Amino acid sequence: MIKTVFVIAGPTAAGKSKFSLDLAKKLNGIIINSDSMQVYKNLSILTARPTTEEMNNVEHSLYGYVDGGKRYNVEKWCRDASKVIEESFEKNTTPILVGGTGLYINTLINGIINIPSIPEEIKIESEKILTKFGKDFLINQIKNIDPDSLNEININDNVRLRRIWEVFETTGKKFSEWKLNENKSFIKNYNFKLILFLPDRKKNYEIVNSRFIKMINRGAIEEVKNLLGENLNESLPVMRAHGVPEIKKYLENETTLEECIVKGQQVTRNYVKRQHTWWNSSKLEIFHKFDKFPDEIDINAVKFE
């Protein structure tokens, strides 16, 4: 018998957490985080991690369990998520993946290019190149080593630009050549049922704007202040979480609080826009697609079998 893994996906502030809680209660489920920033223990407010009450009422996993001083990535998450999924079936509970990081979900389902791990010093070096010399310099570097990979990405995607450079610097082999190998798989023989929320984008923006103000009022500034006190490397993912660079500038008296809020809202809206675009172009098989927010949906009307 093929076992079913539910996936609740969509842009940030679309109401995924509420729906997943209702679904978990209905299906005796465990909620498994698939958001790349909610894994870090250093940030709970800015990443909109589920509340203590929510996690006490329904079992949750992979939330706030990674130290921000460590560089977590999609491959590590896939290994961790696979283990939790297998354990959930052993306990006769239903695994429910929840999050907006499409890369994580897609990789768990379809696998990842089998490339050796990139050393931390190489990652730091690529960040220095980007910061010191700029994106155009990095693009020209990649044109000389792997133009095929460059043609397949958005040149404004700094993460992928760095990745292409890092792979060649580490292995001496082009990223485009590594892609020809068979993908590394993490999980097999499971039926993934993807429930996608893509509500009205303008309303999504409005919710993001109001939620960022709520985060500020709940202590996001103090949270970032504590994070900065750990003196972490600026290239680490946790240091680039939405709101962290903006609040950092406020704490360093480079901007006013009002400017901080406006900028924080803007970068989050930009992220929501990219999420809408990603999911609209995704080739993942969708079990249910909603253009509404969970408050407008009767979960009992949804057929999950």
C-alpha positions as CSV (number, residue, x, y, z in Angstrom):
1,M,0.0,0.0,0.0
2,I,1.4,3.4,-1.0
3,K,1.5,5.8,1.9
4,T,0.4,9.4,1.6
5,V,2.3,12.5,2.5
6,F,0.3,15.8,2.5
7,V,2.0,19.0,1.4
8,I,0.5,22.4,2.3
9,A,2.3,25.0,0.2
10,G,2.0,28.6,-1.1
11,P,3.3,32.1,-0.4
12,T,4.0,33.5,3.0
13,A,0.9,34.8,5.0
14,A,-1.5,32.8,2.9
15,G,-2.9,30.9,5.9
16,K,-1.1,27.6,5.5
17,S,-0.5,27.1,9.2
18,K,-4.1,27.5,10.1
19,F,-5.2,25.0,7.4
20,S,-2.5,22.5,8.4
21,L,-3.6,22.6,12.1
22,D,-7.2,21.8,11.0
23,L,-6.0,19.1,8.7
24,A,-3.7,17.5,11.3
25,K,-6.6,17.3,13.8
26,K,-8.7,15.7,11.1
27,L,-6.2,13.2,9.9
28,N,-4.2,12.5,13.2
29,G,-1.3,14.3,11.6
30,I,2.2,15.6,12.5
31,I,3.1,19.0,11.0
32,I,6.6,19.1,9.4
33,N,8.2,22.4,8.6
34,S,9.3,23.0,5.0
35,D,10.2,26.7,5.4
36,S,13.9,27.4,5.0
37,M,13.9,30.1,7.7
38,Q,11.6,28.5,10.3
39,V,14.3,25.8,11.0
40,Y,16.5,28.4,12.8
41,K,16.0,28.6,16.6
42,N,17.3,32.2,16.6
43,L,14.3,33.6,14.9
44,S,10.7,32.8,15.9
45,I,8.9,36.1,15.5
46,L,10.3,37.3,12.2
47,T,9.8,33.8,10.6
48,A,6.2,33.5,11.9
49,R,7.0,30.2,13.6
50,P,3.9,28.5,15.0
51,T,3.1,29.5,18.6
52,T,3.9,27.4,21.6
53,E,0.2,26.8,22.1
54,E,-0.2,25.6,18.5
55,M,2.8,23.2,18.8
56,N,1.4,21.8,22.1
57,N,-2.0,21.1,20.6
58,V,-0.7,19.3,17.5
59,E,2.7,17.6,17.1
60,H,5.2,19.7,15.1
61,S,8.7,18.8,13.8
62,L,11.7,20.6,12.3
63,Y,10.9,24.0,13.8
64,G,13.5,26.1,15.5
65,Y,16.0,23.2,15.8
66,V,19.0,24.6,13.9
67,D,21.5,27.1,15.3
68,G,21.8,30.2,13.1
69,G,25.6,29.9,13.2
70,K,25.3,26.8,11.0
71,R,24.7,26.9,7.3
72,Y,21.6,24.7,6.8
73,N,20.5,23.7,3.2
74,V,18.0,21.9,1.2
75,E,19.9,18.6,1.2
76,K,20.1,18.5,5.0
77,W,16.4,19.4,5.3
78,C,15.5,16.6,2.9
79,R,17.4,14.1,5.0
80,D,15.8,15.3,8.2
81,A,12.3,15.5,6.7
82,S,12.6,12.0,5.2
83,K,13.4,10.6,8.7
84,V,10.5,12.3,10.3
85,I,8.1,11.1,7.6
86,E,9.3,7.5,8.0
87,E,8.9,7.8,11.8
88,S,5.4,9.2,11.5
89,F,4.2,6.2,9.5
90,E,5.7,3.9,12.1
91,K,3.6,5.7,14.7
92,N,0.5,5.6,12.4
93,T,0.3,9.4,12.1
94,T,-0.1,11.4,8.9
95,P,2.9,13.5,7.8
96,I,1.9,17.0,6.7
97,L,4.6,19.2,5.2
98,V,3.9,22.9,5.6
99,G,5.8,25.8,4.1
100,G,6.4,28.2,1.3
101,T,9.9,27.1,0.2
102,G,9.2,25.5,-3.1
103,L,12.8,24.4,-3.6
104,Y,12.6,22.2,-0.5
105,I,9.4,20.6,-1.5
106,N,10.4,20.0,-5.1
107,T,13.7,18.5,-4.0
108,L,12.2,16.1,-1.6
109,I,9.8,14.8,-4.2
110,N,12.2,14.8,-7.3
111,G,15.6,14.6,-5.7
112,I,18.7,16.7,-6.1
113,I,21.7,17.0,-8.3
114,N,24.4,14.7,-6.9
115,I,27.2,17.2,-6.2
116,P,29.8,17.0,-3.4
117,S,29.3,19.2,-0.5
118,I,30.6,22.8,-0.8
119,P,33.2,23.7,1.9
120,E,32.2,26.6,4.2
121,E,35.3,28.6,3.1
122,I,34.2,28.4,-0.5
123,K,30.7,29.7,0.4
124,I,32.3,32.6,2.4
125,E,34.6,33.4,-0.6
126,S,31.7,33.6,-3.1
127,E,29.8,36.0,-0.7
128,K,33.0,38.2,-0.5
129,I,33.3,38.3,-4.3
130,L,29.6,39.3,-4.6
131,T,29.9,42.0,-1.9
132,K,33.3,43.4,-2.9
133,F,33.2,43.2,-6.7
134,G,29.5,43.1,-7.4
135,K,27.1,40.8,-9.4
136,D,28.4,41.8,-12.8
137,F,31.9,40.7,-11.9
138,L,30.6,37.3,-10.7
139,I,28.5,36.9,-13.9
140,N,31.6,37.5,-16.0
141,Q,33.5,34.9,-14.0
142,I,30.7,32.4,-14.7
143,K,30.7,33.3,-18.4
144,N,34.3,32.0,-18.5
145,I,33.7,28.8,-16.6
146,D,30.1,27.7,-17.3
147,P,28.1,29.8,-19.7
148,D,25.5,27.0,-20.2
149,S,24.4,27.2,-16.6
150,L,24.3,31.0,-16.7
151,N,21.8,30.8,-19.6
152,E,19.5,28.7,-17.6
153,I,19.0,31.0,-14.6
154,N,17.7,34.5,-13.8
155,I,20.9,36.5,-13.6
156,N,19.4,38.4,-10.7
157,D,19.3,35.2,-8.6
158,N,22.4,35.7,-6.5
159,V,22.0,32.4,-4.8
160,R,22.2,30.4,-8.0
161,L,25.0,32.6,-9.4
162,R,27.1,31.8,-6.3
163,R,26.2,28.1,-6.5
164,I,27.5,27.8,-10.1
165,W,30.8,29.5,-9.1
166,E,31.1,27.4,-5.9
167,V,30.5,24.1,-7.7
168,F,33.3,24.8,-10.2
169,E,35.6,26.2,-7.6
170,T,35.1,23.1,-5.4
171,T,35.1,20.3,-8.0
172,G,36.7,21.8,-11.1
173,K,33.7,20.5,-13.0
174,K,30.9,22.6,-14.5
175,F,27.5,22.7,-12.7
176,S,25.9,22.0,-16.1
177,E,27.9,18.8,-16.3
178,W,26.9,17.6,-12.8
179,K,23.3,18.1,-13.9
180,L,23.7,15.3,-16.4
181,N,24.0,12.7,-13.6
182,E,21.1,10.9,-12.1
183,N,19.5,12.8,-9.2
184,K,20.1,11.8,-5.6
185,S,16.7,10.6,-4.2
186,F,15.6,11.0,-0.6
187,I,12.2,9.3,-0.4
188,K,10.5,6.8,-2.6
189,N,7.2,5.0,-3.0
190,Y,5.1,7.7,-1.3
191,N,2.1,9.5,-2.7
192,F,2.5,13.2,-2.3
193,K,-0.8,15.2,-2.2
194,L,0.0,18.9,-2.7
195,I,-2.6,21.4,-1.5
196,L,-1.6,24.8,-2.9
197,F,-2.8,28.1,-1.7
198,L,-2.5,31.0,-4.2
199,P,-4.9,33.6,-2.9
200,D,-5.4,37.1,-4.3
201,R,-1.9,38.6,-4.5
202,K,-3.0,42.2,-3.5
203,K,-4.8,40.9,-0.4
204,N,-1.7,38.8,0.3
205,Y,0.4,41.9,0.2
206,E,-2.0,43.7,2.7
207,I,-1.7,40.8,5.1
208,V,2.1,40.9,4.8
209,N,2.2,44.6,5.5
210,S,0.0,44.3,8.7
211,R,1.8,41.2,9.9
212,F,5.2,42.9,9.7
213,I,3.9,45.7,12.0
214,K,2.6,43.0,14.4
215,M,6.0,41.4,14.4
216,I,7.7,44.6,15.3
217,N,5.1,45.1,18.2
218,R,5.7,41.5,19.4
219,G,9.5,42.0,19.8
220,A,11.1,41.5,16.4
221,I,13.6,44.3,17.0
222,E,14.8,42.7,20.3
223,E,15.0,39.3,18.5
224,V,17.3,40.8,15.8
225,K,19.3,42.6,18.5
226,N,20.0,39.3,20.2
227,L,20.9,37.7,16.9
228,L,23.4,40.4,16.1
229,G,24.9,39.9,19.5
230,E,26.0,36.5,18.5
231,N,28.4,38.1,15.9
232,L,27.5,35.6,13.1
233,N,29.1,35.7,9.7
234,E,27.0,38.0,7.4
235,S,26.9,35.4,4.7
236,L,24.9,32.9,6.8
237,P,21.3,32.4,5.7
238,V,19.8,33.4,9.0
239,M,21.4,36.9,8.6
240,R,19.5,37.4,5.4
241,A,16.0,36.4,6.7
242,H,13.4,38.9,5.7
243,G,13.4,41.8,8.2
244,V,16.9,41.1,9.7
245,P,18.9,43.4,7.4
246,E,16.2,46.1,7.7
247,I,16.0,46.0,11.5
248,K,19.8,45.8,11.6
249,K,20.1,49.1,9.8
250,Y,17.6,50.6,12.3
251,L,19.6,49.3,15.3
252,E,22.7,50.9,13.8
253,N,20.9,54.2,13.4
254,E,21.1,54.1,9.6
255,T,17.3,54.4,9.2
256,T,14.3,55.4,11.2
257,L,11.8,52.9,12.5
258,E,9.3,54.0,9.9
259,E,11.8,53.5,7.1
260,C,12.7,50.1,8.6
261,I,9.1,49.0,8.6
262,V,8.4,50.2,5.0
263,K,11.5,48.4,3.7
264,G,10.7,45.3,5.7
265,Q,7.3,45.2,4.2
266,Q,8.6,45.8,0.7
267,V,11.2,43.0,0.8
268,T,8.5,40.6,2.1
269,R,6.1,41.6,-0.6
270,N,8.8,41.1,-3.2
271,Y,9.3,37.6,-1.8
272,V,5.5,36.9,-1.9
273,K,5.6,38.0,-5.6
274,R,8.4,35.5,-6.3
275,Q,6.6,32.8,-4.5
276,H,3.4,33.3,-6.6
277,T,5.5,33.2,-9.7
278,W,7.4,30.1,-8.7
279,W,4.2,28.2,-7.8
280,N,2.4,29.3,-10.9
281,S,5.2,27.9,-13.0
282,S,5.8,24.8,-10.9
283,K,5.4,21.4,-12.7
284,L,4.6,19.6,-9.4
285,E,1.4,17.7,-9.5
286,I,-1.3,19.5,-7.5
287,F,-3.9,17.6,-5.6
288,H,-6.0,20.8,-4.7
289,K,-5.4,24.4,-5.6
290,F,-7.2,27.2,-3.7
291,D,-7.4,30.8,-4.8
292,K,-8.9,31.7,-1.4
293,F,-7.5,32.0,2.2
294,P,-8.2,29.2,4.6
295,D,-10.8,31.3,6.5
296,E,-12.9,31.1,3.4
297,I,-12.7,27.3,3.0
298,D,-14.7,24.5,4.7
299,I,-12.1,21.8,5.3
300,N,-14.8,19.2,5.7
301,A,-15.8,19.9,2.1
302,V,-12.4,18.9,0.8
303,K,-12.0,15.2,-0.2
304,F,-8.6,14.0,1.0
305,E,-8.9,10.4,-0.1
